[in-house]
Amino acid sequence: MNFDLRIPMGLMFTLAGMVLVLFGLTTSGDAAVYARSLGINANLIWGLVLAAFGLMTLVLGQRAQKRLENPPPETGSKRKPRRGR
């Protein structure tokens, strides 16, 4: 069984990013929430960063999983392994 840890990690980061993006979008009009961060909607920005990282990790994990399921064909040149001198 081949298990790539990037797939559940990608799902986790994507989900956390989407929660932050949703919270950032719903509180974007409330100036009191973002007074400490100089009016910057940090939840939205970091939510987008987390979601992008999670999606990238998920795509790379799925690509690696497909490579493990479909190995490339072997070439015809099989050399003998070298032995120590």
C-alpha positions as CSV (number, residue, x, y, z in Angstrom):
1,M,0.0,0.0,0.0
2,N,1.4,3.3,-1.1
3,F,0.4,6.3,1.1
4,D,1.5,9.8,0.4
5,L,1.2,12.1,3.4
6,R,0.9,15.2,1.2
7,I,-2.7,14.3,0.4
8,P,-4.2,14.6,3.9
9,M,-1.9,17.5,4.7
10,G,-3.1,19.3,1.6
11,L,-6.7,18.7,2.6
12,M,-6.1,20.0,6.1
13,F,-4.3,23.2,4.9
14,T,-6.9,23.8,2.3
15,L,-9.8,23.4,4.8
16,A,-8.1,25.7,7.3
17,G,-7.4,28.3,4.6
18,M,-11.0,28.2,3.4
19,V,-12.2,28.7,7.0
20,L,-10.0,31.8,7.3
21,V,-11.0,33.1,3.9
22,L,-14.7,32.7,4.9
23,F,-14.1,34.5,8.2
24,G,-12.1,37.2,6.5
25,L,-14.8,37.8,4.0
26,T,-17.6,37.9,6.5
27,T,-15.8,40.4,8.8
28,S,-14.3,42.6,6.1
29,G,-16.7,45.5,6.9
30,D,-16.0,45.5,10.6
31,A,-13.2,48.0,11.3
32,A,-13.1,47.2,15.0
33,V,-11.9,43.6,14.3
34,Y,-8.9,44.8,12.2
35,A,-8.0,47.8,14.3
36,R,-5.0,46.0,15.9
37,S,-3.7,45.0,12.5
38,L,-3.7,48.5,11.1
39,G,-6.9,47.8,9.1
40,I,-5.3,44.9,7.2
41,N,-7.6,41.9,6.7
42,A,-5.0,39.4,7.9
43,N,-7.5,36.5,8.0
44,L,-8.3,36.9,4.3
45,I,-4.7,37.2,3.3
46,W,-3.4,34.3,5.3
47,G,-6.5,32.2,4.4
48,L,-5.6,32.7,0.7
49,V,-1.9,31.7,1.5
50,L,-3.0,28.6,3.4
51,A,-5.5,27.6,0.7
52,A,-2.9,28.0,-2.1
53,F,-0.3,26.0,-0.1
54,G,-2.8,23.3,0.6
55,L,-4.0,23.0,-3.0
56,M,-0.4,22.9,-4.2
57,T,0.4,20.1,-1.7
58,L,-2.7,18.2,-2.6
59,V,-2.0,18.4,-6.4
60,L,1.7,17.3,-5.9
61,G,0.6,14.4,-3.7
62,Q,-2.0,13.2,-6.2
63,R,0.5,13.5,-9.0
64,A,3.0,11.4,-7.0
65,Q,0.3,8.9,-6.2
66,K,-0.5,8.5,-9.9
67,R,3.2,7.9,-10.7
68,L,3.3,5.2,-8.1
69,E,0.3,3.5,-9.6
70,N,1.6,3.7,-13.2
71,P,5.4,3.2,-13.2
72,P,7.3,4.1,-16.4
73,P,8.2,1.3,-18.7
74,E,11.6,-0.2,-18.1
75,T,14.3,0.4,-20.7
76,G,16.0,-2.5,-22.5
77,S,19.5,-1.8,-21.3
78,K,20.0,-3.7,-18.1
79,R,23.5,-3.4,-16.8
80,K,25.0,-5.6,-14.2
81,P,25.6,-3.9,-10.8
82,R,29.1,-2.8,-10.2
83,R,31.0,-4.5,-7.4
84,G,33.5,-3.0,-5.1
85,R,37.1,-2.8,-6.2
